[in-house]
Amino acid sequence: MTDINQQLVFTKDIAVRGDYSANYCFENADQVEEWFTNEWPKLQDTYADVKCTVDYLPGLKVGDRCQVYGEGSQYFTIEKLIKYSANRYGFILDSGWSEEVGKCY
């Protein structure tokens, strides 16, 4: 994990499921289109069964409060943005845990 620009605000999420499972997040639709052009064919060539969905993200950023899917009604404060790999980001929450950006709302 690496520290990155804390001001990034993600508005799009691609959830890949099947023989490979991952979430990718993007700041805008142009980045999503570029990912589909350059990265999606590679995943399809590598894994026999992969599908994906594109969803909107709420545009959370460092300092915002959020909830996390699977954590009930508890709220957390986003303290830091981290990068796991290309287009895969997470938030460090005030609980001390990290969560993928796509799991926070």
Number of C-alpha atoms within 10 A of each C-alpha: 10 9 10 12 10 14 11 14 19 20 17 20 25 22 15 18 14 12 12 14 11 12 19 21 26 21 16 14 12 10 14 18 12 11 16 13 11 10 11 17 11 11 16 13 10 12 11 11 12 16 15 15 10 14 13 14 20 15 15 19 20 17 14 12 16 19 16 17 13 9 10 8 10 10 15 18 17 24 18 19 25 20 16 12 10 8 16 18 23 21 25 19 21 15 11 11 9 17 18 20 26 25 17 21 14
